[in-house]
């Protein structure tokens, strides 16, 4: 690869086109920008002016291209994933947070029964939900629970950097762990749990090949962890507290039924940022 940005960019587009990416122009610019720590606009301008690219940067871009051509997520290559107002540290072993989940954070903040709530994020992964809620509600204290030894270091790192001292990482399985220094009753239980049915393999290779299976699959119907979370929420929420879950767009009715059977009130399924019905919440009785 020669060292002018126009040639670097053209080479990236060619490699990605061979791997079947539908929008090679956007993918190439995003990859180059991520590797160089610059914006896509900078890449486009450098290509237009055909500015030179240092040899070491060309080598880094080539290495990233080889990995991206195997459909490894761009976030793994850059080590970062944008979520709400921050860029979280991510990489192999942790679920890459999606922009669609930002709507769960928005709904949680809107519905929170207190401005200084006690909140638990079950299956926290990178800490995206926990950290975003804590940053949106300066009076909140949030416990981020994660059971994966591979995801745990990413969670701890992100909490230390972005948690403002109000997010507590807790290692343990979803609803079975003790929360240190937590009140007896919580104000909110939040989760983006594993919800894909065991037989439904994702078509997206970035998901199928690189997201941790433990963060994807939720048993035969996809609701094994949801059932545990609903039971835990029924036991630990204060009257008027909220539970809010992300799920597949086909699961809203089943999850509302689970919540109603556990005694929750005002069950409601909402749309995510793409307009799909993928967020279901309810309120603990007795408020």
C-alpha positions, -999 to +999 in steps of 0.1 A: +000+000+000+014+034-010+013+062+016-011+088+001-045+088+018-063+085-015-045+052-022-049+040+014-086+048+013-091+030-021-072+000-008-095-002+022-126+000+001-113-028-022-105-052+007-139-045+024-158-050-008-143-084-013-156-093+022-191-084+012-197-052+032-226-033+017-214+002+023-176+001+018-172+039+016-185+044+051-168+013+065-134+022+051-135+058+064-147+046+098-119+021+100-092+045+090-105+072+113-107+048+142-072+035+137-058+070+133-078+085+161-093+111+138-127+119+124-142+106+091-143+141+079-105+143+084-100+111+064-122+125+035-102+158+035-069+140+036-079+118+007-091+148-013-058+165-008-039+132-010-020+139+021+007+114+030+001+088+057+031+077+080+043+042+072+035+030+107-001+042+103-004+024+070+008-008+087-017-003+115-045+002+089-035-029+070-036-050+102-071-036+111-083-042+076-073-079+078-093-083+110-123-063+098-124-084+066-130-114+089-160-094+102-144-086+136-164-056+150-149-022+143-152-015+180-128-044+187-102-028+164-105+007+179-111-005+215-139+019+219-177+020+215-198+052+216-227+051+240-247+081+251-222+108+260-191+085+264-168+062+245-165+030+265-136+006+264-145-027+247-128-056+231-129-094+228-150-110+256-175-082+262-207-075+244-205-043+223-232-019+234-256-008+207-270+027+201-306+012+203-300+005+240-296+042+246-334+044+246-336+020+276-314+046+295-337+074+284-369+056+295-352+046+328-343+082+336-378+094+326-396+068+348-373+067+378-394+071+409-366+091+427-340+116+417-315+098+440-324+062+432-308+029+440-305+010+408-291-024+397-280-032+361-281-070+357-257-084+331-239-051+328-212-062+303-192-031+295-212-011+321-230+010+294-264+011+310-252+015+346-227+043+338-251+062+315-279+061+342-254+073+369-242+102+346-278+112+338-289+111+374-262+127+396-280+115+428-281+079+417-261+050+430-259+020+406-247-015+411-234-031+379-236-069+381-216-091+357-209-128+358-184-132+328-147-134+338-139-121+303-163-091+304-154-083+341-121-064+333-139-042+308-166-034+333-142-025+360-121-003+337-151+016+324-166+021+359-133+035+371-130+059+343-166+070+338-186+060+368-180+092+388-177+071+420-213+062+420-213+029+401-203-003+420-191-032+399-203-066+414-191-099+401-218-126+402-247-141+383-276-118+374-301-120+402-282-143+426-256-119+439-254-098+470-251-060+464-226-044+488-240-015+509-273-015+489-306-006+506-330-034+513-353-021+485-342-008+452-358+018+430-350+002+396-339-031+381-325-026+345-311-052+321-303-060+285-302-097+292-294-126+269-327-131+250-320-149+217-337-184+216-311-211+215-321-222+180-320-187+165-285-181+153-279-144+144-273-137+107-249-109+114-214-124+115-201-097+138-227-108+164-226-146+156-188-149+156-176-122+181-202-113+207-200-136+237-225-164+235-234-159+272-245-124+264-267-136+235-286-168+242-313-171+268-324-207+266-350-224+244-374-195+242-348-168+250-365-159+283-346-180+309-327-150+323-357-127+319-376-150+342-349-148+368-347-111+366-385-106+369-385-128+400-356-109+415-372-075+407-404-086+424-385-095+455-362-064+457-380-034+444-396-007+465-433+000+459-434+021+428-400+009+417-395+001+380-382-028+361-371-022+325-357-048+300-345-049+265-355-079+244-363-092+209-392-074+192-413-106+192-411-111+230-429-080+244-462-099+250-445-128+268-425-105+290-456-084+299-473-117+309-443-127+331-444-093+348-481-094+354-479-129+368-452-116+393-476-089+405-462-059+385-485-032+373-486-009+342-467-033+320-458-015+287-437-023+257-420+007+240-400+012+208-362+015+206-344+041+185-351+021+154-389+020+160-390-017+170-409-028+201-379-040+221-382-024+256-407-036+282-412-022+317-435-023+346-440-008+381-439-026+414-472-026+432-480-007+464-470+029+455 
